[in-house]
């Protein structure tokens, strides 16, 4: 199972980071970032499979591609912001991490506006 390899990599890296952090904190941070990138790269195939399945499902359900692409962008923003925020927290900069989270929330609100408008139009059509 791939998860066992990922957890093993993370545990080994965590031990190394704890040992190295006292003497070389910059290398410990770089190790954390590299492991995060490696995990993300290993997950790309699974992510792409889910995206393709959802696209196929949306085509079968006759859902506008605009809405599906917005949902994918929102999910992407959430994951990227979480990754960046965790890196900042690991580096001891929780104030910057909270700024990343705030920016992501604003981007998500802006991106979700067309979906919100479509839902409002639907509600107005249903109401007499």
C-alpha angles and dihedrals in degrees: 000000000000094000090064090056092048094048090047091051090049094049093049091047092048091053091048092047092051091050095045099039094081095055103026112018093169091059091046090055092047091051090053091050093047093050090049090052092047091052091048092050091050090052097050093093092053092045092051091049091054092046091051092048091050091048091052091048092049091051091051090049090047093237117162111260089225091068094046092049090050091053090050091049091050092050090047092051091050094051095043092047091049091050092049093044093051091050090052091048090050089052090052096251104120092157091062089044090057090050090055090051092049092049091049091052091051092049090049092051091049093047094047093054096092090052090049090051091050091051090049090050090051091051091049090051092051095049115081 
